[in-house]
Amino acid sequence: MIDDVMIVPYRVRLADTDAAGVVYFAHLLRMCHTAYEEVLIQRGIDLQKYLQEGTIAIPIIHGEIDCLRPIFWGDLLLIALTPQFLSDTELLISYQLTSETASKTILAQGKTQHVCINPKTRRRIAFPQEFRSSLEQE
């Protein structure tokens, strides 16, 4: 288990909003996943290498999002990610979305649960140590 919070900024785009002009709930999960990918890049995890080698896949087995306040086009969000390894094969990431101008007010929160698998056998395998270490660094 770890307690390492990572912050990624995200500017809300028009494509993120619905006909009412607020962010569509499903897009919030995509924003969270985009922030997760950015953290992987920032932490030096070459996911493309793993995908090309065919050594691991990291599918999401559960996702949830709670919309607490409306989010609009142009808003600059701060997405806080807290990764937690539940086991050698399972990773839970908690997300809190706040506004750059009111970072104490949570606009949305969510979770994604990932497993590490062998893409050929579709069986769970341990996350590579490099992956774990990168997410566990402070």
N, C-alpha and C positions, 0 to 999 in steps of 0.2 A: 504494500500500500504506500501511496505517496500523497503529499499535500502540496502540490506545486501548481500555482495559478499562472496561467499565461494569458496575455491580453492581445487581441488582434482587432484593429479598427476595420470597420466595414461601412461604406457609404451606400445608403439605400438607393437603388435604381428604380426607374419607372417600371421596368419589367417585373420588379418585386411586388408591385402593388396590384390591387384588384380594382374593380369598377367603382368602389367606394373611396378609392384613393388611399387606402391603408395597406400595409403589407399583408399579403395572403398568408395564412398560417403555415401552409406547406413550404413556402419559401423561407420561413424562419429556420426550418430544419436544414435546408440547402445552405443557408448562410452559416449555420453552425458547422456543417461539413466543410465548407470553404475555409472557415477559420482553422479547423482541424488540419486540413491540407497545408495551410500556410505555416502552421506550427511545425509540421513534419519538414517542410523546406527549411525553415529557420533553424531547426535543430539538426540539420544535415542528414536527414533520413532520405535515402535515394529510393523511393518507392518504385520508380520506373525500373530500376535495376532488378528489384525483386520480381516485378511483373514480367519483365523480359526473360529472366532466368526461369520463371515458373516455379520458384521455390516456395513462395507463400502467397496466400490471398487473405485479405482481412475484411470479410463481409460484416455488415451491420446486421445483428440478429434482433435488435429492438431499438426503437426510437420513439421519443415522446417530446412534445413541446406544449408549454402553457403560455398563452398570450395574456398578459396581465394589463397592458395599456396599449393604445394604438401607436403604431410606428408609421411614419409618413415618408414619401419621396424626399430625398435630400438629407434626411437625418444621418448624422454620423454616429454609428453605434460603436460601442466597445464590447467586444465579445470575450468574456472571461472563460477560459477552459480550465477544468481541473481533471486531469487524467488519474485514474486509479486502476492498477492491475488487480483484478479480483482473484486471478490464478495465473499459472504459467501460460494459459491459452486464452484468457478473457480480459478485456479492457473495457472499463466504463469511463466515459467522459461526460462530465457535467458542464453545462453552459449557463451563463447568465448574461443577458443582453441589457446593457444600460445605454443611456445617452451620454455623449461626450460632455454635454452641458449640465447633466444631472446624474452623475455616476452613482449616487446613493439610491436612486429609484430604479428598481428592476422592471424592465419593460416586458421581458419574456425570459423563460428559463426552460431548459430541456436536458435531455440525456440521450446519448447513443451508446449502445453496447456492442462491442466488436469481438469477434473470435478470430484467432489465427488458425488457418487450415492449410493443408497440402492441397493445392488446386487439382492435382491428378486423382488423389484418393478421396478428397472431400472430407478427410478426417482431421480432427484437431491436432495441432502440433504447438510446441512452445514458441512464443514470440522470440525472434532472434535477440540475442543479448544487446546488440548494437541498437535495436529499436527500443528496447526497455530502457537502456542507459540514457538514450537521447531524451526520452520523455521524463525520466526521473531526475535529470539534471536541474539544478536550481539556479 
